[in-house]
Amino acid sequence: MSGPDKALSLNATLRALTSGDDAPDGQFPERLSLAEVVRQLDDQARGILIILFALPNLIPSVPGTSAVTGLPLVFLCVQMALQRPPWLPRFLSDRSISRLWLEAILDKAQPWILRVERLIRPRLSILTTGPAERFLGLLGVILALTVMLPIPLGNAMPALALICLSLGLIGRDGVWVLTGLFMSGMAAALLAVAGWAAFQSVLYMSLNWFGMG
């Protein structure tokens, strides 16, 4: 993860992905490969990629989006837990995203991103380095898998938790990490409620099927 000074340019860094400044000979490619995203973001790649893949889950979108965005989140969080540089397997890194789609997502999220930038500062850094970062990587894997579950509106809370944790790690801000941990607890509670409701529904239908209701 990068230092706090780079955290303050989060909006500018994300916007640079849609600017086309990286295009050769002034040509503006309509799509951006994930490998190119990793290259452009360099040492900020993991944290910003987690935010990038988590953001669509906070905004109403096409059904199935959570399954598509969740898989890269799993890979990135596993690497965080193992303290490895950000890397995506070939079948993911070769995939591309529309710059216009990314720009639309950033347009919707920009007011929130700008407010967040003003709130990030280095504090409680013990929660953002070493063993703490490895633990957060393991937690991130669980949250990413939860994002992928086909639960209506059930992926927003774990996605928000991932974003808060990533912001904390990017800015070395333990307060944001604590916020992410709180959101993770909320996500676990919502998952438990959804699971219990599903169990009761299955039990009720089973009892009625066998004439025991």
C-alpha positions in Angstrom: 0.0 0.0 0.0 1.1 3.6 -0.6 1.8 6.3 1.9 -0.7 8.9 3.1 0.4 11.6 0.7 -0.7 9.5 -2.2 -4.0 8.8 -0.5 -4.9 12.4 -0.8 -4.8 12.2 -4.6 -7.2 9.2 -4.8 -9.7 11.0 -7.0 -7.0 12.3 -9.4 -5.4 8.8 -9.6 -8.7 7.2 -10.5 -9.5 9.9 -13.0 -6.1 9.4 -14.7 -7.3 5.9 -15.7 -10.0 7.4 -17.9 -8.0 10.4 -19.2 -6.2 8.5 -22.0 -2.9 10.1 -21.1 -1.3 6.7 -21.4 -2.5 6.2 -25.0 0.3 6.0 -27.6 0.3 8.5 -30.5 -2.7 10.3 -29.1 -5.0 7.4 -29.8 -7.6 6.9 -27.1 -8.5 3.3 -26.6 -12.1 2.7 -25.5 -11.2 -0.1 -23.2 -8.6 -0.5 -20.5 -7.1 -3.9 -19.6 -6.7 -4.8 -15.9 -3.0 -5.4 -16.6 -2.7 -1.8 -17.7 -4.6 -0.6 -14.6 -2.0 -2.5 -12.4 0.8 -1.0 -14.4 -0.5 2.6 -14.2 -1.3 2.4 -10.5 2.1 0.8 -9.6 2.5 0.7 -5.8 -1.1 2.0 -5.3 -2.5 -0.8 -7.4 -3.8 -3.2 -4.8 -5.7 -0.7 -2.6 -7.2 1.2 -5.5 -8.1 -2.0 -7.4 -10.0 -3.2 -4.4 -11.8 0.1 -4.2 -12.4 0.0 -8.0 -13.9 -3.5 -7.9 -15.9 -2.9 -4.7 -17.5 0.4 -5.9 -19.9 -1.1 -8.4 -21.5 -3.2 -5.7 -22.6 0.0 -3.9 -24.5 1.2 -7.0 -27.5 -0.5 -8.6 -26.2 -2.3 -11.6 -26.6 -5.3 -13.9 -27.4 -8.6 -12.1 -24.3 -10.7 -11.9 -22.0 -7.8 -11.4 -21.0 -8.9 -7.9 -19.8 -12.3 -9.2 -17.7 -10.6 -11.8 -16.2 -8.0 -9.5 -15.8 -10.4 -6.5 -13.3 -12.8 -8.1 -10.5 -10.1 -8.6 -11.2 -9.0 -5.0 -10.5 -12.5 -3.7 -7.2 -12.6 -5.6 -6.1 -9.2 -4.4 -7.0 -9.9 -0.7 -5.2 -13.2 -0.8 -2.1 -11.4 -2.0 -2.5 -8.9 0.8 -2.6 -11.6 3.3 0.5 -13.2 1.8 2.2 -9.8 1.5 2.7 -10.3 -2.2 2.8 -7.5 -4.9 -0.5 -6.9 -6.7 -1.0 -9.4 -9.5 -3.9 -10.8 -11.4 -3.9 -14.2 -13.3 -3.8 -14.0 -17.1 -7.5 -14.8 -17.5 -8.3 -11.7 -15.4 -5.5 -9.3 -16.4 -6.3 -9.7 -20.1 -9.9 -8.6 -19.4 -10.8 -5.0 -20.1 -13.2 -2.5 -18.8 -14.8 0.3 -20.7 -13.3 3.7 -19.9 -16.8 5.3 -20.3 -18.2 2.8 -17.8 -15.4 3.5 -15.4 -15.9 7.3 -15.8 -19.6 6.9 -15.1 -18.9 5.0 -11.9 -16.4 7.7 -10.8 -18.9 10.4 -11.7 -21.4 8.9 -9.3 -18.8 8.3 -6.6 -16.8 11.5 -6.9 -18.6 13.6 -4.2 -18.0 10.7 -1.8 -14.4 10.3 -2.8 -13.6 14.0 -2.4 -15.1 14.0 1.1 -13.2 10.9 2.0 -9.9 12.4 0.9 -10.3 15.3 3.3 -10.9 12.8 6.2 -7.9 10.5 5.7 -4.7 11.2 7.7 -2.0 9.0 9.4 -3.2 7.7 12.8 -3.2 4.5 14.7 -0.8 3.2 12.1 -0.3 -0.1 14.1 -3.5 -1.2 12.6 -2.3 -0.8 9.0 1.1 -2.5 8.9 2.8 -5.9 9.4 0.6 -8.6 11.1 -2.4 -6.3 11.0 -2.3 -5.9 7.2 -2.0 -9.7 6.9 -5.1 -10.2 9.1 -7.0 -7.6 7.1 -6.1 -9.5 3.9 -7.6 -12.7 5.4 -10.7 -10.7 6.4 -10.8 -9.2 2.9 -11.0 -12.7 1.4 -14.0 -13.5 3.5 -15.6 -10.2 2.6 -14.9 -10.7 -1.1 -16.4 -14.2 -1.1 -19.5 -12.6 0.6 -19.7 -10.0 -2.1 -20.0 -12.9 -4.6 -23.0 -14.5 -2.9 -26.3 -14.1 -4.8 -28.0 -12.3 -1.9 -30.2 -9.3 -3.0 -28.6 -6.1 -1.7 -26.4 -8.4 0.4 -23.1 -7.4 -1.3 -23.2 -3.6 -0.5 -22.1 -3.9 3.2 -19.1 -6.2 2.6 -18.1 -4.0 -0.4 -18.3 -0.9 1.8 -16.2 -2.7 4.4 -13.6 -3.5 1.8 -13.5 0.1 0.7 -13.0 1.4 4.2 -10.3 -1.1 5.0 -8.5 -0.2 1.7 -8.7 3.5 2.4 -7.2 2.9 5.9 -4.3 0.9 4.4 -3.7 3.4 1.6 -3.6 6.3 4.0 -2.2 4.5 7.0 -5.3 5.6 8.9 -6.3 3.1 11.6 -9.6 4.9 12.2 -10.7 3.9 8.7 -9.5 0.4 9.4 -11.7 0.3 12.6 -14.6 1.6 10.5 -14.0 -1.2 8.1 -14.0 -3.7 10.9 -17.3 -2.3 12.2 -18.8 -2.6 8.7 -17.5 -6.2 8.5 -19.3 -7.0 11.7 -22.5 -5.4 10.2 -22.0 -7.5 7.1 -21.7 -10.7 9.1 -24.9 -9.8 11.1 -26.8 -9.2 7.9 -25.5 -12.5 6.4 -26.6 -14.3 9.5 -30.1 -12.8 9.3 -30.4 -13.6 5.6 -29.2 -17.2 6.3 -31.6 -17.7 9.1 -34.5 -16.3 7.0 -33.5 -18.7 4.1 -33.4 -21.6 6.5 -36.8 -20.8 7.9 -38.2 -20.5 4.4 -36.8 -23.9 3.3 -38.0 -25.5 6.5 -41.5 -24.0 6.1 -41.8 -25.2 2.4 -40.5 -28.7 3.4 -43.0 -29.0 6.1 -45.8 -27.9 3.8 -44.6 -30.3 1.1 -44.9 -33.3 3.4 -48.2 -32.0 4.9 -46.7 -31.2 8.3 -47.2 -27.5 8.2 
